[in-house]
Structures are given as C-alpha cells and as structure tokens.
Amino acid sequence: MQAVQNATASKYWRMRCRNDRDYSKDAWNREEVGIWYGAWSAGDWYAATQGAASPQHQCGYLKALPHQTALGWNPALSKASFDTARRFANIADDDWVVVYFDGCLHVGHVIGPLESDIQHPLNCSPEILKYRRVHSRKSFSLALLPDEYRLIPAAGRGNVHEYWDTNRFLVKLMAEFSSEQEVTREIRKLSPKEWLDVIGPTGWESLSLGFLILQEQFVPTGLKVGGTLPIFDIVGRAPNGDRIVAQCKKTPYRVACDLDFLEAVSDLGAAVRAYFFAYRGCTNAPNGVTVITGDDILSWWQGPDPKGQMHGRLFRGTP
C-alpha cells in the first residue's frame, strides 16, 4: 500500500468561510480563503505575533486593540479564535486547502502571507476578513466521487481543520489528480485489505451495519449509527424480534470489550445478539458476544457467500 503509507510534507486543511452566512463560494471565486474573528487586521496579527512572545501575550495584544474591544464581545477575542487564526496564518505554501459549495469539493494551494483590506468586499462590518490567496485550484463533483468522500465536507468542528488518516488520504488523491475518474481509479487499485486499512471509524461502522443487514436481516430501530448512545454504536432488531446491538472499534491494534458494553449486554437478557466489530481483534473475546475482525470481513468478501461478495463490491463503489 505504497500510496497510503508514503508521507509527504504537505498538509491538507478544510476551510469553512462562514460569518453571517457561508462566504466560501464568494471567496473562492476571488481566489481566496479567509476568516474574520473581529476587527483586527493582518497587520495587527503580525504586530502581535512577531518575536518570541507567548501565545497568551499575543492573544491579549489583539484583545486590547480599541477596534476589537469596541465590538463588545465577551471575551473580546477567545483563545479558540486566536488558535484558529494561528493555524490559518501558518498554512504553508505547499499545503492544500479544501472548501465545499455547490455540491463540489474545491482544492488549491495557498500562497503568500495573511492579508486584509479595509475595503475588501467580504468584510462583515465591523469585522475584517483576514485572507490567504489560492492558486492551482481544481474542483471535484461529490456525486461523481466514491461515497467515502461525503465525509470530507463535515470533517472537524473548527473553521480551519487539518485532515488526518483516512480523510487525509482521500484529499491527497484530489491534490494529486485532476478528475473524479482518476481519483476513483486510484481507489479501485487498492486491494480489499488496503481499502479496509484506509477507511476510518465512520466507514467501519457503516461496513458493520451492512454486515448485520445482510447476515442478520437487521432492522435499525430509529437510532443513528455511532454517536447516538454512550455504549452501543448499532441498535436494532432481528426479524424474530431479538434485539441486536453492536460496538465498533477501528483501531490499528487489538482491543478489549469495554466493561460497560458487556454489562449492558448482560442487562438486556437472553433475547439479544451482541456483536463486537474490532478491526484488529479482541483481547478478551467473551462468551455471548460475536467478534468480527477485519480478517473476517475479508474472508466474507472473498469467500463463496454471494452476499459477502456483493457487499465487497458495493462498499468500495464498484458495482
């Protein structure tokens, strides 16, 4: 899996250009990406951050600017906003940024320093846009990319988020290639084992759900997969009414079933089928819990079961 393992110096960042509305398209059409966070300018930023002053002192400098304190914000500038601005200002020229609008992922290189302009059309008075220029831009239709790319627009919580692991790999392909067809072709070159290594926790949960639907005729009972309940990632029923529950762990090492998971399964009584989807395996494989590993999924995909073969094809977007 050479394409996945090779690290590069480049980083990959998701930008959300939002203020009173989403300005991502407006900024991109000007060959820019930007942030606001108040009335301070790019010049104020460089005045604050020159030398070896501590981040606390730098943040305090920006907070104390009259045009910033005049906003009446509490606080005038939060540390979280300052840290976001610092990430944005430090994006290197060989890094890539990603924005999303009009059903497309748009990628490009930033170039040059942080800038601002008191007359900039995207200033949200009294806030001033702090922007970076973008070149080598290209766009990819989300509808024409493999389904895994639908995670890219929503990844991370901040307005300037660095992609890691699976998402980094997916964005890296867009940086390296020029069309949806080329990106899809590269993904399809991966072996089933390489693709399983690439997918992240959300992809593993999705895979696990598909396994249960095909193998157990599982019916989800109105609960979102992953993140809905504190213990179970998947909850539903079998056709005979038995409850089916599962916990999913996509880690590069063997893990133990959580004690609270085992206790919750025990509390459900006899009419329950419990699954533990542990990608690298389980260290304590308890009775009454079916453990499914990545190797088990590979065997299912590549074995005689037509349902497994179908799932393997469709999950990778190769019908």
N, C-alpha and C positions, 0 to 999 in steps of 0.2 A: 504494500500500500504506500508506495513511494510518494504519490501526490498528496496523501494525507499527512504523512509523517514529516516531510520536509518543512522546517520552519523558515520564515522569511523575516526580514527586518521590518516589513510593512505591518501596520496595524489597520484595523477596519472599524469604523465608527458609524453608528446610526445617529442621525441628526433629526431632531424634531424642532422645526422652526415655528413655534407657537407663542402667541401672545393673547390678544383678544380673539384671535382666530388663527387658523393654520396658514402661515405665510410660506410654506415650503415651496410651493409652485412659483410664487412671485419671486422669491429669492433665487431659485434655480434658473429661472428664465433670465435673470441678471448675471448668471454665472457666479452666484454667491450662496453661502450658507451662513446663518447667523443666530445670535442670541440677544436678549435685551437685559433683564435684571436691573433695570434702573436707569438713572440719568447720567451715570459716569460714562466717559468716553474711552476710546482706545488709548489716547494719550494719558488719561488718568491711570489706566491699568499699568502702563509701562512705568509711570512715575512711582506707582505703589510697589511694583514688583522688582525694580532694579536693585542690585546689590544683594546682600545676604540676609535681608530682614526676614523674620519669622512669618509664616502664613497668618498668624493671629494679628501681627502688626500690619501686614499688607491688607488684610480684610478690614481692619479698623481704619486704615487710611481711607479706603473707599467709602466706608460708612460715614466718615466725618465730613465728606465733601458737602458743601452747602446745597448744591442742586440735588444731591442724593437724599439728604435728611429732609429737604423740603417736600419730598413725596409723602412723608408721614407714615412710612411703613414701619412695622414693628416686627422684627428689627429692621433697621434701615437697609441692611444687606445681610442675609443669613450666611453662615459658613457653608451650607449646602450650595447656595447660589455661587459663592466665591469659588468653591471647588469645581463646580461645573464650568465656570468661566475659565479656570486654570486649565482644565482638560482641553477645552476648546482652543485656547491660545497656544497650547503645546502640541497640537496635532502637527505632525511632521509633513514636509512636502511630499514624501514618498508614501504616506498613508493614504487610505481611501475613505471617503465618506459616502454614506447611503442615505437617501431621503425617499419617501414614499408619497406619491399622489397620482391621481388619475389611473389607478389600477396598475401602476408600474413601479418597479424599483429602479432608482436612478443612482448611478455611482460615478465618482470622479475623484481626482486628486485636488487637495487644497494647495494653494501656492501663496507665498508671501505672508506678511505678518497680520496680526489683528488690526483692523481698520474701523473707523467710524466717520460719519459725516453729519454735521448738524442739519444739513439739508437733504439727507437721504430720504427717499420716498417711502421706505418701510419703517422709519421711526414711528413709534407709537407714543406720541407726545404725552407726558414729558420724557418717556423712556427713549433711549438712543440705541439703535441697532449697532451691535458690535459684530462685524462680519469678516469672513475669510473668502478670498476669491477661489473659484473652482475651474479646473481645466480638464481635458481628456474625458469629457462627460460621455456617458452612454446609458441607455435605458433598456429595461427588460420587462416585458409584459408578465405579470404574475400568473395570468391564466395559461401561459404557454410554458411555464417552468414547472418542475416536479413539485408535488404538493408540499414537500418539506419547506419550500421557500415561503409558505404562508406564515411561518413563524417569524420571519425576518422583520416585518414592519413593527411588530408589537414587542420585540425583544427588549428587555431592560425597562427600567422605570424613569430614568432621567432623560433630559433632552439631549445629552451627549453621552452615548453609551458605547463602550468598547465590546465588540463581539468576541466570544471565546468558543472553543471546542467546535461542536457541530456547526453553529451559525457562522463562525469564522471560516470554516472550510467552505461553506456554501457561498459566502460573499467573496471569498478568494477566487472561486471559479468565475464569478461575474467580472472580477477585476482582470482575470487572465484571458477571458474570451469575449467575443463581440456579439453573440446571438444566443437566443434561448435554445436553439437547436444544438449549438456547440456545447453549451453547459449541460444539457440533457445527455448528450453523447458521452461526455466525460463521466457523468454519474453512472451511466449504464456500463461503463468499462469496469467499474468496481465489481469485485466478486461479491457474492452474498455475504460472506464473512466480513469483508471490508465495509460494506454498507451498514451492517449491524454495528460495527465499531463506530461508524460515523454518526449514526442517529443519536440524539440526546435523550434526556429523561422523558420529555413530552412524546417524542417518537416511540420510545419503548412502551409507554403507557398506551399509546394508540395501537401499537402492534399487539400488546397483551389483550386489549379489548377485542380486536379482530379474531384472535385465537379463541377466546371464550365464545364469541358469537358463532363461529364455525364448529367448534368442538363440543360445546355445551348447549347450543341453541339459546345462548344467554340473551336475556332481555334487560337492558338498562331500565332502572325504575326512577327516572327523573332526576338523577344526581349526576352532576358534571364529573367527567373522568379526571381524577387528580385535583387536589386543592380544595375539594368541597368539604370533606370530612377530615378530622385530625388523624385518623388511624387508617381508614380504608381508602385506597385510590379508585377502586371499582366496586360498585354495589349493584346487585340486580337479582333476577330470579331465573331459575330453570323452568322448562315447560311444566314440570310436575309441581311447581310451587316452591321447591327448595330455594333457599337464599344462597346466592353466590357472592363471595367477597374476595377481594384480592388486594395485595400490596405489591408495588413495583419498585425495584431498585436497579437503576442503570449506573453501576459503578465499575471501575476497572479492577476490582478486587472482590473476593468473596465476602459476603456479609451475613450477619446473623438475623434471624427473625426478631423483630422488636418484641419485647415482653408484653407491651400493651396490645400489640396485634394478636398475640397468642391468647391473652386473657379475653380480649373482645370476641375472638372466635369461639372460645370456650363458653362464654356467656350466651351465645346465640343458640346453643343446644345442638341436638343431633341433626336437624334438618338444615344443614349448612355445608356447602362445599367451599373450602378455603384454598386459595392459590397464593403462592409467593413467587412472583416473577423476578428472579435475581440473576442478572445478566451473567456474572462470573461464578455464580453458585452460592450455596448457603452453607454456613459453618455448623448449624445446629439442626438442620432438617427434621423438624418434629413430626411425630405421628399425627395424622389427621390433616396435614397441610401438604398439598401437592406443589412441589418446587419445579419451576420451569426455568431453564437456563438458556443462554444464547445458543449453546450447542444443541439443546433440544429443539429450538426453533429452526436451526439449520437442518437438522435431521428431518424435521417435519416438512420444510420447504423442498428438500432434495429427495425425500422418500417416495414411496408408492401412493401415499394418500393424495387423491386429486384435490382435496380441499387445501392441503398444505401447499401443493404446487401452485394452485391458483392464488393463494394468499401471497406467496413469494413473488409472483409476477406482478400482481396488482399493487402490493405495498411499495414496490420500487418504481411504480408508474410505467411498467412495461407490459401492457395488456396483450 
